[in-house]
């Protein structure tokens, strides 16, 4: 932050940050509160700092971070960043570079990686930059090996927010199936008292089917969490239930999650929960599930084609996953509609996550009638970075084609990559569909035995 960069700039501190000591004090207290996991307190303190000094660019930037990471409020975060940009003369050279890098996310994946790489080279001790570069490699590029060193730099520092980097590392190790390492990472994060915005600290336990440990963690979460985090908690309860084959209980938890998410401004979170509910409804052969899928595709189409920057790629990801569900449940036209609506957002901004899922759904939708061609199309997407659902699609294609050998190989892949089913992708939009698919694969392995 500003205090660290005083020596590197000629401007006096007041000009860079704020001429108001009360605003500066509120900002400092907000940082302390966030470091000890008190999100609501931090938010109120930042809002107070901005009430005292509306031109306090640094506080606008911090507000954006909280809106993004903890409140699932992309639109709010983008608006806050634009406020910071309006008052950028109040920022040091270093902070201006950080702001530009943060805004680059709204343009393309390549710009995100390039900008943050540049910032880490200029300011190797800037742990926020290291964290963001790690996130870019992990979430947007799905390059786990590239992400780890950046998270490690933060985790090994004295940065007050380093607990979150330990949780990021735990998710990556969970995805790789290295649960011992993941458990160690989680222990480090918890020791620091860090709050996991999406309960990332239960990922490893869930992957290892340690349901008691997951429930204990969820049950002891602070009561005063923001509604968006309450929703995430209910989604994790649902994951445990679905994983145990209790689909009705899972559906009830997802209903609660939807009610919590409805209290927030985040359409992305609401849609993600709706996707999980629909996947579960289809798996349980519920009467209204097809209608719910069509409604979800309608609302996410509006979001994907709405005005503003390509800030939130979640609409493209949800539409790709929804298209997979439609193609697999006899609605290829609906699948096509979802894919046409999200094509530009998925393919034009260089984000691997959006593109890989879109292409998977596209193979399934184009070759609904020809499992052989579908398998050939999907096989070309297997590049070592592919997501769990690409293998789910391949398994279904081989099954439809009567190809027992390749079907068994894909079944084996799915059961061997349970950690990936749980931990892949930003905010885990495929968590419930992945668990359902992994359960089906595990069941058929047991039948074969």
N, C-alpha and C positions, 0 to 999 in steps of 0.2 A: 504494500500500500504506500501511500504518500510519505509516511514517516520514514520508511526505509530509503526513499529516493531523494530526501532533502539534499544530501551531500552531492548528489549527481546533477543538481540543477542550480541555476543561479537565482531562480525566483524564490522570494521568501515563502515560507510554509503557508501563511494565511492566504496568499493569492492562489497558491496551487490548490489548496483544499477548500478552506472556508475561512472567512474573516470572523466567523462567529464561534467563540470557544464553547458555547453550549451545544451547538450543532456538532462540533468536533468531539465533545465528550459523549454525546448520544451515540455517535458513530463508533467510538471506542468500546462503549458498553454493548452495542449491538454485536460487534465482533466477538467479545467475550461470551455473550449469550449463545451465539451460534456455535462457538467452539465447544461449549458444554451441552450442546444438543437442545437448547431452548429456542426452537424455531419461532414460535409465536412472539416471545419476548424480543427476539432479534428484529423481527418484522416491525413491531410497534416502535422500537427504538429508532430504526432507520426512518420510518415514516415521520417520527418526531424531528429527527435531524433535518429532513427535507421540508418539514413545515417551517422550521426556523430559517433554513436557507435553501430555497427551491433551486438555486443554481449550483448546489453541492454535487458536482459531477461524479465524484468517487462514490458517494452514497447511492446515487442512481444506479451505478454499475453493480454495487453490492446487492441492491434490491433486485436487480435483474437475475442475479445468481440464485437468490432464494426463490423467486417466482418460478424459475426454470427447474431447479433441482428438487424443491420440496413441495411446491404448490401445483406443479404440472401446468403452470399458466404461461404458455409460450407467447401468447399475444401481449400479456402484461409485461413479460420480460423484454420483448422487442420494443415496446413503447418506452420502457425505462431506459433501455440502451440508447434509444433515439434522443431522450432527454439528456443523457450523459454526453452524447455527440454534440448536441446544441451548445453545451457549456464546456466544450473540450479545452478551451483556453485555460480553464481552471485546473487542468491536469498536467502533470510532468510529462516529459518526453516518453518516459517508460510507460506511464499509464495510458498515454495516447496510443502507443503501440499495442498495448493489451486490449484497448477498446476496439481498435481496428480489427484485431485478430478475432475478437468475440463476434463482431458483426459479420465477419467473413463466412461464418457458419450458415448465414442466410443466403449465401450465393451458391457455393459449390463445395464438394468434399475436398477437391484439390486445393482450393484457396484456404480452407480450414487447416489442412495439414501444412501447407507452405507457410502461412502466416505464423502459426504457432511454432513451427520449426525455427523460423527466423527469430522469434522472441526468445526461445530457449537458447539460441546461439548468442544473442546480444546480452541476455540476462540469465545466465545458467542457474542463478539462485532464485529465480522466480518460480515458486512451487505451483502457483495457479496455472502458469503456462505449461509446466510439466504435466500437471493433471489433465489439462485440456487436450494436450497432444496425445496422451495415453487414451483418453476417451475417443478421440477421433480415430485412432488406429483400431481400437476395440469395437466400438459401436458401428462406425460408418464404413470402415474398411474390412472389418473382421480379420485383422492381422494380429493375433494374440501375442506372438513373439515380439512384434514391434512395440506393443503397448506396455509390456511388463517393465522394461527398464525405466520408463517415465514414471509409472506408479511407484516403483521402488525408490526413486530419488525423493519423492515426497514422503513416502512411508518412513524412510530412514532419516528424515530431517527432524527439526524441532517445530515444524509448522503446526499451529494449533488445529488445523483441519486435516491433519494427516490420517486420522482414523478412517476417513472416507476412502482414502487410497488403499488402506488395508482391505476394506470391504470390496473394492474393485478387483484387487488381486485375488481375493477369495473366490469371486465369481468366475474369473478367468481360470483359476485352478480347478474349480468345480466343473466348468465346461470341458476342461481337458481330462477330467476324471482323476486328478491328483487330490484326493479328498484329505489326505493327511496335511498336505501343505495348506489347503483351503481352511481346514480347521485351525491351524496355527495362525493364519492371517486374521481370521475372525476373532480369535482370542486376543490378538494385538489391538484390533479396533475396539473391542469391548472394554479392554483394560483402560483405554483412553476415554471411555465414556461417550464415544461417538455415536450419533444417531444415523441409522441407515434409512434413507428416504423411502426406499421401496422394500424395506426389510430384507436387504441383500444378505444380511447376516444369518438368514435361515436357509439359504440356498444349498449349502453343503449338507446340512442335516436332512433336508427334503430329498436330495439326490440319494442319500444313503438310507432312505426310508426310516429315519429316526424321528418318527412322528411325535413322540413324547417331548423330545427336545424342541421341536418346532413349536408345538402348542404352548410349552412352558414360556418360550420367548415371546410369543404373541400375547399370551395371557398377562404377562408382566409389563407390556408396553405402557408408557405413561397415558393416563386417561385424557389429558389435555392436548392430544395431537390435532393438527389441522385436519379438516374433513378429507382432504385428498390422501393423507396418510392413513386415516381410518379406513378408507376404501381399499388401500393397498393391503392393509391387515386382513380385511375380509376376503380379499382375493387369495391370500396365502392360506387362510382357513379352508377356503374352497378347494385349493390345490391338494391339501392333505386328504380331504374327504373324497375327492375324485380319484386320487391315487389309490385309495383303499376300496374303490368300487362303490362308494356311497354317493351315487349320482344325485339323488334327491336332496341329501344334505348339502352337497356341493352347490346345487341350484339355489338353495335357501341363502347360503353365504354370499353367492353372487348377487342375489336380489338386494341383500344388505349393502354390498359394495356399490351397487348402482344407486341406491338411495343416498349413500354418503357422497358419491361422485356428483350427484345432482345438486349438492350444496356448493359446488365449486364452479369457477368459470371455465374449467378445462374440458372442452369438447373432445380432446384427444383421449383423456382418461375415460370419459363416459363411453366413447366408442370402443375403446379397448375392452372394457368390461362387458359391453353389449356383444362384442365378438366372442368372448368367452362363454357368455350365456347361450348364444346361438349355437356354438360348437357343441356345447353340452346338450342342448335341446335336440339337435340333430342326432347325436350319439344315442340319446335316450328315446328316439323316435316319437318326440312330442308333436302333437297335432299342429301347433302354430309355428313350429320352428322355421319352415320355409318362408312364411310371411315375414318373420322377424329378420331373416337373412336379407330378403328383398328391401325391407325398410332400412336396415343398416347400410346396405350398398347405396341406397338413395341419399341418406344423410351424409355419408362419407364422400360421395361424389360431389355434393354441394361444397364440402369443405376443401376437397382437392382442387376444385375449380374456382374457389373463391378468390377475392382480390388479395393483394399483398405478396410479399416475397415467399419463396419456397422454404419458408422458415421451418415448417413442421412437417417432416416427411412421414409422420405417422399415418396420415390418411392414405398414402400410397401403400404402406405396409399393411394396414388393415384391409384395404381393398384387394390386395394380392392374396392375403389369407382367406378373405371372404370368397374370392373367386375360386380358390382351391376347394372350399366347402361346397360351393354351388356346382362345380364340375363333377365332384364326387357324389353328389346327391341328385343327379339327373337334371341339372338346370344349366346346361352349357351356355344358353343365351344370356342368362343372368350373369354368369361368369364373364362372358365377353364384354358385357356392359360395364362391369366393374373395372376390367383391364383397360378398356378404351378410355374410361374416365381418368385413369391414373397414369396412362402411358408417359405423358410429358414429365410429370413429377418424378416418376420412377426412373426414367432413362436419361433425362437431360441434365442432371446436376452432378453426375459422377459419384453418387453414393452407392457403394457396393450393396449395402443391406437392402435398399429399395429395389435395385435392379435385379439382384439374384432371386428375390422372392417373386417379383413380377414375372421373370422369365420362367420360373418353375410353374407358376399358375398358367402362363401362356402355353407351355408345352401340354399341360393337362387339358386345357380348354380346346386347343386346336386339334388335338388328336384323341378326342374322347372316343371316337369309333374305332381307332386303330391302336391297340395297346403296344404293338411292335414299334410303330413310328413314335409313339409317346415315349417309350423307353429310350429309343435312340436320341430323341430330342433332349430328354432329361440327363442322359449320360454325359452329354457335352457340357453340362453345368457343374459336373463333379470336378472341382479344381483344388480340393484340399481346404477350401474356405467355405464350402457350401453349408447351407443351414439344414437343420434336422428334417424339415418338411420336404426337402428335395428327395431325401431317401424314403420318406413316407410315400411320396408320389411314385418313386421307382418301384417300391414293393407292390403297390397297388397295380401298376402297369404289368409287372411280371406275373402277378396273380391272375389278372384278366387274360393274359396271353397263355396261361397254363405252363409257364416256364418255372418248373419246380426248383431247379438249381439256383437260378438267380434270385428267385423269391426267397429262398432260404438264406442266401448271402445277405440280402437286404434286411431280412428279419434279424439276422445276427448283428448287423451293423447297428440297427436301432437299439437293440438291448445292450450293446457294448458302449453306446454313447448317451446313457441316461443323464449324465451330468450336463451334456450339451442341451438336452431337451429342457432341462430346468433353467439353465443360466444364460442361454444365448440371447442376443438382441437387446437393444435399449428398452428398458421398462418391461421386458419379457412379454410382448404382445401375444406370443404363441404358446405361453405357458400351459394353458388348459388344453388346446388342441394337441400340443406335443405330448402331454401326459396321457391323454386318451389314446394316441397312436402307439406310444411306448407300451402301454398296458396291453393293447391288442397284440403287439409283437411278442411280448413276454408270454402271453397266454398261448400263442401258437407254438412257441418254442417248447412249452411244457407239454403240449399235445403231441408234438413230434417225438419228444423223449419217450 
